Amino acid sequence: MSDAFIREVDEDLRQKQINNLWKKYGKFIIGIAFGIVLLVSGRALYSSFVESKYIEQANAFSKAVKLDGSEITAALEPVIASDVDGYEIIATFKKAELETAANNIQGAISTLDQFIKFGTVASVYKDMANIQAAILELDTAESDVVRARLALILNGTSKFRYIANEILALSELRNDELEAAILRLEALVVDVETPAGVKNRADQYLSVIK
């Protein structure tokens, strides 16, 4: 049995393990991204709810989420276009969540990209949108595409830089950039400020690939 054949089998097994880890954690990470948005935007909504424009959009959003299927996403469009802080955010991410659940991944990415480009919101919400879009692109995009999307987060002081590095490491693994992925994951493990969840997942990825 040749060394080349053994290496090929080993690589296949390792890739399957990586895929299994992503299946295990992927939905969890996506859930975190959506959860953070709902929490932060929810606080903004609560503090401003007394204004009539917020009440109007609250009613529109409430009616929209009670609809079925494509009717929901269509009803969310005017809420997104309202430019009302909070509801523009929560409606965008709700629409992306529904498109993801319907396996319309490109539609969800497009929704998030429109928000990133045209949304009249604080940069933290656009960071969240880029994180979410990068997660959705993992299965199809080259690592350079993911790296470019996350560049401002990776090179800044955003609290999302840790999960951004995790996502980029996964993209590097999927694109056979093993050395780069290992260095990135090791950096996450040794950084004392890395959140426990990210550090634990990075350690598990390393246990598979090293």
CYANA upper distance limits for C-alpha pairs under 8 A (distance plus 0.5 A):
  1 MET  CA      5 PHE  CA      7.38
  1 MET  CA      6 ILE  CA      7.87
  2 SER  CA      6 ILE  CA      6.98
  3 ASP  CA      7 ARG  CA      6.60
  4 ALA  CA      8 GLU  CA      6.67
  5 PHE  CA      9 VAL  CA      6.75
  6 ILE  CA     10 ASP  CA      6.57
  7 ARG  CA     11 GLU  CA      6.57
  8 GLU  CA     12 ASP  CA      6.73
  9 VAL  CA     13 LEU  CA      6.71
 10 ASP  CA     14 ARG  CA      6.59
 11 GLU  CA     15 GLN  CA      6.58
 12 ASP  CA     16 LYS  CA      6.74
 13 LEU  CA     17 GLN  CA      6.77
 14 ARG  CA     18 ILE  CA      6.73
 14 ARG  CA    208 VAL  CA      6.95
 14 ARG  CA    209 ILE  CA      6.87
 15 GLN  CA     19 ASN  CA      6.60
 16 LYS  CA     20 ASN  CA      6.59
 17 GLN  CA     21 LEU  CA      6.71
 17 GLN  CA    208 VAL  CA      7.27
 18 ILE  CA     22 TRP  CA      6.79
 18 ILE  CA    205 TYR  CA      7.39
 18 ILE  CA    208 VAL  CA      7.53
 18 ILE  CA    209 ILE  CA      8.42
 19 ASN  CA     23 LYS  CA      6.66
 20 ASN  CA     24 LYS  CA      6.62
 21 LEU  CA     25 TYR  CA      6.61
 21 LEU  CA     26 GLY  CA      8.46
 21 LEU  CA    205 TYR  CA      7.98
 22 TRP  CA     26 GLY  CA      5.50
 23 LYS  CA     27 LYS  CA      7.71
 24 LYS  CA     28 PHE  CA      8.18
 25 TYR  CA     29 ILE  CA      6.63
 26 GLY  CA     30 ILE  CA      6.71
 27 LYS  CA     31 GLY  CA      6.44
 28 PHE  CA     32 ILE  CA      6.75
 29 ILE  CA     33 ALA  CA      6.86
 30 ILE  CA     34 PHE  CA      6.87
 30 ILE  CA    132 GLN  CA      7.28
 30 ILE  CA    135 ILE  CA      7.65
 31 GLY  CA     35 GLY  CA      6.34
 32 ILE  CA     36 ILE  CA      6.55
 33 ALA  CA     37 VAL  CA      7.04
 33 ALA  CA    128 MET  CA      7.25
 33 ALA  CA    131 ILE  CA      7.90
 33 ALA  CA    132 GLN  CA      6.79
 34 PHE  CA     38 LEU  CA      6.82
 34 PHE  CA     93 PHE  CA      7.44
 34 PHE  CA     97 GLU  CA      8.26
 34 PHE  CA    132 GLN  CA      8.36
 35 GLY  CA     39 LEU  CA      6.64
 36 ILE  CA     40 VAL  CA      6.59
 37 VAL  CA     41 SER  CA      6.31
 37 VAL  CA     42 GLY  CA      8.44
 37 VAL  CA     89 ILE  CA      8.27
 37 VAL  CA     90 ILE  CA      7.60
 37 VAL  CA     93 PHE  CA      8.10
 37 VAL  CA    125 TYR  CA      7.85
 37 VAL  CA    128 MET  CA      7.64
 38 LEU  CA     42 GLY  CA      6.06
 38 LEU  CA     90 ILE  CA      6.89
 39 LEU  CA     43 ARG  CA      6.95
 40 VAL  CA     44 ALA  CA      7.18
 41 SER  CA     45 LEU  CA      6.70
 41 SER  CA     86 GLY  CA      5.57
 41 SER  CA     87 TYR  CA      8.28
 41 SER  CA     89 ILE  CA      7.26
 41 SER  CA     90 ILE  CA      7.03
 42 GLY  CA     46 TYR  CA      6.68
 42 GLY  CA     86 GLY  CA      7.42
 42 GLY  CA     90 ILE  CA      8.45
 43 ARG  CA     47 SER  CA      6.90
 44 ALA  CA     48 SER  CA      6.98
 44 ALA  CA     85 ASP  CA      8.06
 44 ALA  CA     86 GLY  CA      6.40
 45 LEU  CA     49 PHE  CA      6.19
 45 LEU  CA     54 TYR  CA      8.11
 45 LEU  CA     85 ASP  CA      8.02
 45 LEU  CA     86 GLY  CA      5.83
 45 LEU  CA     87 TYR  CA      7.84
 48 SER  CA     54 TYR  CA      7.42
 49 PHE  CA     54 TYR  CA      5.82
 49 PHE  CA     55 ILE  CA      6.69
 50 VAL  CA     54 TYR  CA      7.54
 50 VAL  CA     55 ILE  CA      7.51
 51 GLU  CA     55 ILE  CA      7.07
 52 SER  CA     56 GLU  CA      6.69
 53 LYS  CA     57 GLN  CA      6.82
 53 LYS  CA     84 VAL  CA      7.91
 54 TYR  CA     58 ALA  CA      6.35
 54 TYR  CA     84 VAL  CA      7.52
 54 TYR  CA     87 TYR  CA      8.36
 55 ILE  CA     59 ASN  CA      6.70
 56 GLU  CA     60 ALA  CA      6.87
 57 GLN  CA     61 PHE  CA      6.45
 57 GLN  CA     79 VAL  CA      6.76
 57 GLN  CA     82 SER  CA      8.37
 57 GLN  CA     84 VAL  CA      8.16
 57 GLN  CA     87 TYR  CA      7.23
 58 ALA  CA     62 SER  CA      6.52
 58 ALA  CA     87 TYR  CA      7.90
 59 ASN  CA     63 LYS  CA      6.68
 60 ALA  CA     64 ALA  CA      6.64
 60 ALA  CA     75 ALA  CA      8.40
 60 ALA  CA     76 LEU  CA      8.46
 60 ALA  CA     79 VAL  CA      7.37
 61 PHE  CA     65 VAL  CA      6.84
 61 PHE  CA     75 ALA  CA      8.43
 61 PHE  CA     76 LEU  CA      7.18
 61 PHE  CA     79 VAL  CA      7.17
 61 PHE  CA     87 TYR  CA      8.16
 61 PHE  CA     91 ALA  CA      7.68
 62 SER  CA     66 LYS  CA      7.25
 63 LYS  CA     67 LEU  CA      7.52
 64 ALA  CA     71 GLU  CA      8.18
 64 ALA  CA     72 ILE  CA      5.72
 64 ALA  CA     73 THR  CA      8.31
 64 ALA  CA     75 ALA  CA      5.72
 64 ALA  CA     76 LEU  CA      6.59
 65 VAL  CA     72 ILE  CA      6.35
 66 LYS  CA     72 ILE  CA      7.98
 67 LEU  CA     71 GLU  CA      6.45
 67 LEU  CA     72 ILE  CA      5.74
 68 ASP  CA     72 ILE  CA      6.33
 69 GLY  CA     73 THR  CA      8.02
 70 SER  CA     74 ALA  CA      6.82
 71 GLU  CA     75 ALA  CA      6.58
 72 ILE  CA     76 LEU  CA      6.69
 72 ILE  CA     95 LYS  CA      8.38
 73 THR  CA     77 GLU  CA      7.09
 73 THR  CA     95 LYS  CA      6.07
 73 THR  CA     98 LEU  CA      8.09
 75 ALA  CA     79 VAL  CA      8.07
 76 LEU  CA     80 ILE  CA      6.74
 76 LEU  CA     91 ALA  CA      6.42
 76 LEU  CA     92 THR  CA      8.18
 76 LEU  CA     95 LYS  CA      7.43
 77 GLU  CA     81 ALA  CA      6.67
 77 GLU  CA     91 ALA  CA      8.38
 78 PRO  CA     82 SER  CA      6.49
 79 VAL  CA     83 ASP  CA      8.31
 79 VAL  CA     84 VAL  CA      8.42
 79 VAL  CA     87 TYR  CA      7.01
 79 VAL  CA     88 GLU  CA      6.56
 79 VAL  CA     91 ALA  CA      6.91
 80 ILE  CA     87 TYR  CA      7.33
 80 ILE  CA     88 GLU  CA      4.78
 80 ILE  CA     89 ILE  CA      7.67
 80 ILE  CA     91 ALA  CA      6.20
 80 ILE  CA     92 THR  CA      6.44
 81 ALA  CA     88 GLU  CA      7.31
 82 SER  CA     88 GLU  CA      7.05
 83 ASP  CA     87 TYR  CA      8.33
 83 ASP  CA     88 GLU  CA      6.14
 83 ASP  CA    119 GLY  CA      7.97
 83 ASP  CA    120 THR  CA      6.93
 84 VAL  CA     88 GLU  CA      6.14
 85 ASP  CA     89 ILE  CA      7.44
 85 ASP  CA    120 THR  CA      8.36
 85 ASP  CA    121 VAL  CA      7.30
 86 GLY  CA     90 ILE  CA      6.59
 87 TYR  CA     91 ALA  CA      6.16
 88 GLU  CA     92 THR  CA      6.65
 88 GLU  CA    119 GLY  CA      8.26
 89 ILE  CA     93 PHE  CA      6.90
 89 ILE  CA    121 VAL  CA      8.35
 89 ILE  CA    125 TYR  CA      7.93
 90 ILE  CA     94 LYS  CA      6.50
 91 ALA  CA     95 LYS  CA      6.56
 92 THR  CA     96 ALA  CA      6.77
 92 THR  CA    111 THR  CA      7.40
 92 THR  CA    112 LEU  CA      7.56
 92 THR  CA    115 PHE  CA      7.61
 93 PHE  CA     97 GLU  CA      6.46
 93 PHE  CA    112 LEU  CA      7.96
 93 PHE  CA    129 ALA  CA      8.45
 94 LYS  CA     98 LEU  CA      6.71
 95 LYS  CA     99 GLU  CA      6.71
 95 LYS  CA    108 ALA  CA      7.87
 95 LYS  CA    111 THR  CA      7.99
 96 ALA  CA    100 THR  CA      6.57
 96 ALA  CA    107 GLY  CA      8.02
 96 ALA  CA    108 ALA  CA      4.88
 96 ALA  CA    109 ILE  CA      7.81
 96 ALA  CA    111 THR  CA      6.67
 96 ALA  CA    112 LEU  CA      7.33
 97 GLU  CA    101 ALA  CA      6.69
 97 GLU  CA    108 ALA  CA      7.68
 98 LEU  CA    102 ALA  CA      6.71
 99 GLU  CA    103 ASN  CA      6.78
 99 GLU  CA    104 ASN  CA      5.48
 99 GLU  CA    105 ILE  CA      7.03
 99 GLU  CA    107 GLY  CA      6.80
 99 GLU  CA    108 ALA  CA      5.77
100 THR  CA    104 ASN  CA      5.97
100 THR  CA    105 ILE  CA      5.81
100 THR  CA    107 GLY  CA      8.46
100 THR  CA    108 ALA  CA      6.44
104 ASN  CA    108 ALA  CA      6.86
105 ILE  CA    109 ILE  CA      6.73
105 ILE  CA    136 LEU  CA      7.14
106 GLN  CA    110 SER  CA      6.55
107 GLY  CA    111 THR  CA      6.68
108 ALA  CA    112 LEU  CA      6.81
108 ALA  CA    133 ALA  CA      8.25
109 ILE  CA    113 ASP  CA      6.55
109 ILE  CA    133 ALA  CA      5.84
109 ILE  CA    136 LEU  CA      7.53
109 ILE  CA    137 GLU  CA      8.36
110 SER  CA    114 GLN  CA      6.61
111 THR  CA    115 PHE  CA      6.92
112 LEU  CA    116 ILE  CA      6.68
112 LEU  CA    129 ALA  CA      6.18
112 LEU  CA    130 ASN  CA      7.92
112 LEU  CA    132 GLN  CA      8.45
112 LEU  CA    133 ALA  CA      7.06
113 ASP  CA    117 LYS  CA      6.58
113 ASP  CA    129 ALA  CA      8.09
113 ASP  CA    130 ASN  CA      8.25
113 ASP  CA    133 ALA  CA      8.21
114 GLN  CA    118 PHE  CA      6.35
114 GLN  CA    119 GLY  CA      7.83
115 PHE  CA    119 GLY  CA      5.12
115 PHE  CA    126 LYS  CA      7.85
115 PHE  CA    129 ALA  CA      8.16
116 ILE  CA    126 LYS  CA      5.71
116 ILE  CA    129 ALA  CA      7.22
116 ILE  CA    130 ASN  CA      7.95
119 GLY  CA    126 LYS  CA      8.49
121 VAL  CA    125 TYR  CA      7.25
121 VAL  CA    126 LYS  CA      8.08
122 ALA  CA    126 LYS  CA      7.66
123 SER  CA    127 ASP  CA      6.67
124 VAL  CA    128 MET  CA      6.88
125 TYR  CA    129 ALA  CA      6.81
126 LYS  CA    130 ASN  CA      6.67
127 ASP  CA    131 ILE  CA      6.70
127 ASP  CA    153 ILE  CA      7.41
127 ASP  CA    160 PHE  CA      8.11
128 MET  CA    132 GLN  CA      6.69
128 MET  CA    160 PHE  CA      8.34
129 ALA  CA    133 ALA  CA      6.56
130 ASN  CA    134 ALA  CA      6.46
130 ASN  CA    149 ARG  CA      7.02
130 ASN  CA    150 LEU  CA      7.13
131 ILE  CA    135 ILE  CA      6.84
131 ILE  CA    150 LEU  CA      7.61
131 ILE  CA    160 PHE  CA      8.44
131 ILE  CA    164 ALA  CA      7.03
132 GLN  CA    136 LEU  CA      6.91
133 ALA  CA    137 GLU  CA      6.69
134 ALA  CA    138 LEU  CA      6.83
134 ALA  CA    146 VAL  CA      6.32
134 ALA  CA    149 ARG  CA      7.51
134 ALA  CA    150 LEU  CA      8.00
134 ALA  CA    167 ILE  CA      7.80
135 ILE  CA    167 ILE  CA      7.13
137 GLU  CA    141 ALA  CA      5.90
137 GLU  CA    146 VAL  CA      7.90
138 LEU  CA    146 VAL  CA      8.16
138 LEU  CA    167 ILE  CA      8.34
138 LEU  CA    170 LEU  CA      8.08
138 LEU  CA    171 SER  CA      6.33
139 ASP  CA    174 ARG  CA      8.36
141 ALA  CA    145 VAL  CA      6.67
141 ALA  CA    146 VAL  CA      7.29
141 ALA  CA    171 SER  CA      8.43
142 GLU  CA    146 VAL  CA      7.25
142 GLU  CA    171 SER  CA      7.81
142 GLU  CA    175 ASN  CA      7.18
143 SER  CA    147 ARG  CA      6.44
143 SER  CA    168 LEU  CA      7.48
143 SER  CA    171 SER  CA      5.75
143 SER  CA    172 GLU  CA      6.10
143 SER  CA    175 ASN  CA      7.00
144 ASP  CA    148 ALA  CA      6.51
145 VAL  CA    149 ARG  CA      6.77
146 VAL  CA    150 LEU  CA      6.76
146 VAL  CA    168 LEU  CA      7.01
146 VAL  CA    171 SER  CA      7.69
147 ARG  CA    151 ALA  CA      6.25
147 ARG  CA    168 LEU  CA      6.87
150 LEU  CA    154 LEU  CA      6.49
150 LEU  CA    164 ALA  CA      7.04
151 ALA  CA    155 ASN  CA      6.53
152 LEU  CA    156 GLY  CA      6.37
153 ILE  CA    157 THR  CA      7.66
153 ILE  CA    158 SER  CA      6.38
153 ILE  CA    160 PHE  CA      7.26
153 ILE  CA    161 ARG  CA      5.88
153 ILE  CA    164 ALA  CA      7.50
154 LEU  CA    158 SER  CA      8.43
154 LEU  CA    161 ARG  CA      5.58
154 LEU  CA    162 TYR  CA      8.46
154 LEU  CA    164 ALA  CA      6.91
154 LEU  CA    165 ASN  CA      7.22
155 ASN  CA    161 ARG  CA      8.34
156 GLY  CA    161 ARG  CA      7.91
157 THR  CA    161 ARG  CA      7.58
160 PHE  CA    164 ALA  CA      6.58
161 ARG  CA    165 ASN  CA      6.59
162 TYR  CA    166 GLU  CA      6.87
162 TYR  CA    188 LEU  CA      7.65
162 TYR  CA    194 THR  CA      6.76
162 TYR  CA    195 PRO  CA      8.00
162 TYR  CA    198 VAL  CA      7.60
163 ILE  CA    167 ILE  CA      6.65
163 ILE  CA    198 VAL  CA      7.04
164 ALA  CA    168 LEU  CA      6.67
165 ASN  CA    169 ALA  CA      6.54
165 ASN  CA    184 ARG  CA      7.33
165 ASN  CA    185 LEU  CA      8.31
165 ASN  CA    188 LEU  CA      8.30
166 GLU  CA    170 LEU  CA      6.84
166 GLU  CA    184 ARG  CA      8.23
166 GLU  CA    185 LEU  CA      7.44
166 GLU  CA    188 LEU  CA      8.39
166 GLU  CA    198 VAL  CA      7.59
166 GLU  CA    202 ALA  CA      7.55
167 ILE  CA    171 SER  CA      6.82
168 LEU  CA    172 GLU  CA      6.61
168 LEU  CA    181 ALA  CA      8.32
169 ALA  CA    173 LEU  CA      6.70
169 ALA  CA    180 ALA  CA      7.97
169 ALA  CA    181 ALA  CA      5.07
169 ALA  CA    182 ILE  CA      8.12
169 ALA  CA    184 ARG  CA      6.65
169 ALA  CA    185 LEU  CA      7.10
170 LEU  CA    174 ARG  CA      6.72
170 LEU  CA    181 ALA  CA      7.61
171 SER  CA    175 ASN  CA      6.69
172 GLU  CA    176 ASP  CA      6.71
172 GLU  CA    177 GLU  CA      5.34
172 GLU  CA    178 LEU  CA      7.17
172 GLU  CA    180 ALA  CA      7.34
172 GLU  CA    181 ALA  CA      5.99
173 LEU  CA    177 GLU  CA      6.06
173 LEU  CA    178 LEU  CA      6.06
173 LEU  CA    181 ALA  CA      6.44
177 GLU  CA    181 ALA  CA      6.77
178 LEU  CA    182 ILE  CA      6.64
179 GLU  CA    183 LEU  CA      6.79
180 ALA  CA    184 ARG  CA      6.72
181 ALA  CA    185 LEU  CA      6.59
182 ILE  CA    186 GLU  CA      6.46
182 ILE  CA    206 LEU  CA      7.29
182 ILE  CA    209 ILE  CA      8.44
182 ILE  CA    210 LYS  CA      8.43
183 LEU  CA    187 ALA  CA      6.67
184 ARG  CA    188 LEU  CA      6.98
185 LEU  CA    189 VAL  CA      6.85
185 LEU  CA    202 ALA  CA      5.82
185 LEU  CA    203 ASP  CA      7.86
185 LEU  CA    205 TYR  CA      8.31
185 LEU  CA    206 LEU  CA      7.51
186 GLU  CA    190 VAL  CA      6.83
186 GLU  CA    202 ALA  CA      7.92
186 GLU  CA    203 ASP  CA      8.25
186 GLU  CA    206 LEU  CA      8.19
187 ALA  CA    191 ASP  CA      6.53
188 LEU  CA    194 THR  CA      6.54
188 LEU  CA    198 VAL  CA      8.11
188 LEU  CA    199 LYS  CA      6.48
188 LEU  CA    202 ALA  CA      7.28
189 VAL  CA    194 THR  CA      7.72
189 VAL  CA    199 LYS  CA      5.60
189 VAL  CA    200 ASN  CA      8.21
189 VAL  CA    202 ALA  CA      6.93
189 VAL  CA    203 ASP  CA      6.91
194 THR  CA    198 VAL  CA      7.19
194 THR  CA    199 LYS  CA      6.56
195 PRO  CA    199 LYS  CA      6.66
196 ALA  CA    200 ASN  CA      6.51
197 GLY  CA    201 ARG  CA      6.80
198 VAL  CA    202 ALA  CA      6.60
199 LYS  CA    203 ASP  CA      6.65
200 ASN  CA    204 GLN  CA      6.85
201 ARG  CA    205 TYR  CA      6.71
202 ALA  CA    206 LEU  CA      6.74
203 ASP  CA    207 SER  CA      6.76
204 GLN  CA    208 VAL  CA      7.10
205 TYR  CA    209 ILE  CA      6.94
206 LEU  CA    210 LYS  CA      6.19
